[in-house]
Amino acid sequence: MVICNFSTNINPIMTTQSSSELHTAFYNKAVEIALISKRISNYLNGNLCVLKPNGREDINIYFSGDIVRQSSSLLPHILSVNQEVFSDKKQHYVKIVKWLIRGLVTNCKHLENCNSNGSEFISILRTELRRLKKIQGKWLLTI
């Protein structure tokens, strides 16, 4: 008779997380992104607030403000998804969270192309956004 120990055969990648663990991981990553966004925006504002030789302002300064606004708006909407009882309201908040993340990615692309010595920091934010989207995929399955 052969006895198989299933606990040693389970791939560690395949371990499942509870919905509360995924929510916490997703929320914590969103907090981290909000902090990174604020720091990057503060750094970029010094370069982007200078007027061009023709007297116009750099349009990219608005994108730096948008990443702060969108990343800060992400946090209460993530909380709203998990606090909401009705599924149609949950789906409404889920759509907002998806929209905010998509907007963050788009604004990061704009900022990477701007003429600033801080644009290389945007790649750090984009890496963290990719990680957030991976967690988001798992998080969405628990809702």
Order of alpha helices (4+ residues) and beta strands (2+ residues): alpha-alpha-alpha-alpha-alpha
